[in-house]
């Protein structure tokens, strides 16, 4: 997949993961997740679209922070939920 130049990249900030141990909401709800995504605007850690509750996508939609980075060891790709594309 090719990456795109995305205007949402202007929202990317240096962030510290708020819950480095896992998905913020899943930890509260005692729910499982598959993979983690880091919001590059505020540091929210959410679960991926393959996880039952898709908290990363929900966060992006509810607070308007569309760009995430994989929070999996060895991965550094970024995704924009608005454009549904690697950025």
N, C-alpha and C positions, 0 to 999 in steps of 0.2 A: 504494500500500500504506500502511496506517495503521501507526503505531508503537505499541508496547505499553509499559505500565509493567512492567518486568522486575526481579525481585529480584536478578538477576545483576549489575545495574548497580552494586551495592554493591562489586563486585570491581574496578571501574574505578579506575585510578590514573594520575597523571601519568607518562608513560613516554617514554623515548628509544628510537627504533628501534635495535635491536642491529645490524642489517645494512641501513642505508638504501640500499645499492646493489642490493638484491634479496632474493629468498627465501633464507633462511639455509641450508636443506638443499639447495636446487637449486644454489646457488653451490658448495657442497662437492662435490656429485655431478655437476656440469657438466650439469645438466638444464634444459630450457627451462620457462618459465612464461608465463602470459597476463596475469594481474592480481595485485596484491599486497594483502595484508591485514595490519594491524598489531594484535597482541594488546594490548588495553588494560589488562592486568594486569601484564605483564612486558616488553613491548617486542619480542617475537619478531616477525619479519617472515616471513610465509609466503605461499605461492601459493594462489590461489583454487580453487574447486571445478571451474572450467572448465579448469584446468591439469592436466597428466597425473598429477601425484603428490599434489595436494590437501593440501599441507603445513599450511596454516592450520587446516583441519578436524582433521587428525591431531594437531596440537599441542593444540588445544582439548580433544580427547577424552583425550589421554594425560596432560596435566597439570592438567586441570580449569579452564582459563581460557576460558570460553565467549564472551566479548564481544570482537569485533574491529571495527576501523574500516577503511574502504577506505584504502589507501595509494597511491591513484592521484591525480595532480594534479587539483585542482578538485573532488574528491569528499570529502564529510565524513560520509556515512551510517555507521551502526553496525548490526551484526548479532549476534544471539545464536544460537549453534549449538544450544543446548538447546531453545529455543522455536521455532527456525527462523523468526525474525521480525526485522523492523527494530525497533530500540530507541532 
